[in-house]
C-alpha cells in the first residue's frame, strides 16, 4: 500500500477488522480473547490483526507468553484529519441548503 491513509481505510473496509478494532478500542487483549466472538480460526483472526498492524491501527506488546494487542492511540488521527476536510464541505452545503429552504418558505408565505 502506497500511503498509510490508504492502508488504514483499506484495513477498516472489512467488517471483521472493524469488529476487531472496536473490541481493541475497549482495551488491550490477546489473540485468543479477540477470536472468541468470531466463527473463524485463530490463524484467520491473526491475519486480520496483522492487516490492522501493518496499517498502523494496532500494535502488539509482549507479556510473558502472550502478545496482547491494543489500538494505537494516534491511529485514527490521520483518518479524522482527512474526514474533517469533507466535514467542512458538508457543513457549507447544509448551510446553503438551510438558506435555500428558508428563502423558499418565505417566498411561499409571500405568495411568490
Protein Blocks (a to p, Z undefined) as FASTA:
>chain_A
ZZfklmmmmmmmpmklmmmmmmmmnoccdfklmmmmpccdfklmmmmmmmmmmnopaccd
dehjbccddddfklmmmmmmmmmmmmmmmmmmmmmmmmmmmmmmmmmmnoZZ
